[in-house]
């Protein structure tokens, strides 16, 4: 075989091997970048939901504190309920991003947290209605029920954190 042809074939084979290697490396890098991008978007969605839920809980605590007075200042109660309702809307917006980012185990944990939060809010809204009606007959029972539902909400949020940490591969998110 002619030396020039051998050199040309060697160069062609070398170029093809280099091109193939570059393509494989590029695909691996693209997959890695996409996985990092996906992880970051999920992390942001989960963190934004938890932050919105925290702000909602702070607003709910203000409602609860206003209801503890005997008799409660209904204007203060109503102002705090308005802030609470505004925070609820923010929580629902943040939940939509968690639903979009998924995956299924996180979304299921989110739904448990949403239902627990709604159950607690239902008790607080009833307490506000009863305060407006001047009916304190269920105040102690409703306060105890609110504390129980708050604990259930805490457990649900803890479950959401565990599901999120499993998806993100970040054990530091876990809360005991």
JOQUIVEN-V819520 format. One line per field, one symbol per residue. psi: psi as a letter, one per 40 degrees, with the letter a starting at -180 (. if undefined). A space follows every 10 residues. Layout:
psi->???
This chain:
psi->ihdddddddd dddddddddd dddddddddd dddddddddd dddddddddd dddddddddd ddddddedih iihddddddd dddddddddd dddddddddd daaddddddd dddddddddd dddddddddd ddefhededd dddddddddd dddddddddd dddddddefg eedih.
